[in-house]
Amino acid sequence: PNFIQILKGVGAAPDQYRVLQNHLMGLLHTFLDFYWTIAAFTALSLAGVIYLFLTTGFPTIALHQKQCLVVVLTLLYPVFMYPASRGDTAFILLLSLGLAVSIEANRGLTFVALLALMALTRGDLALFVVLFAFLWNPHAWTRGAWLLLLMMPLIVQAALQFLIFPEAKYYVEVIVVRRN
């Protein structure tokens, strides 16, 4: 029921603000039941992570070997998930790895596009990515551009919280340091 509430725009915060992965899973949900939706989304995200990792980290491995590794490692993933799979964590991992690759390869437009996607997925992580990118290469952008990049996740989250889903209530404290 919580997932359906999120898709209808009336779910609890902060999950309601994580619109990208939820609505991508919602698209899958039109074809699959809830359990298989999460499993498929997790598998697709994880396969993307593994393929991106193998392609960027091990460019000399043959394509058919990479494809076999993607299948085998994706199938092993459920073994490591304790109570149930979480498609959002694999998707966040995919975006995070894509952002790291774009930072290292100095691909500005790719970085900005992936940062926007991350801001729609986890705004807090998007902020950390900008700070990490700045520490990695402070000269990649002008100060004004860095400020705009830092403001992007804040603006996205403010729009989601105050304009798009103003009725969403938090089911935990906004800052959960004590709980964690």
Buried (B, 14 or more C-beta within 10 A) or exposed (E): EEBEBBBEEEBBBBBBBBBBBBEBBBEBBEEBEEEEBBBBBBBBBBBBBBBBBBBBEEEEEEEEEBEEBBEEBBEEBEEEEEEEBBBBBBBBBBBBBBBBBBBEEEBBEBBBBBBBBBBBBBBEBBBEBBEEBBEEEEEBBEEEEBEBBBEBBBEBBBEBBEEBBEEBEEEEEEEEEEEE
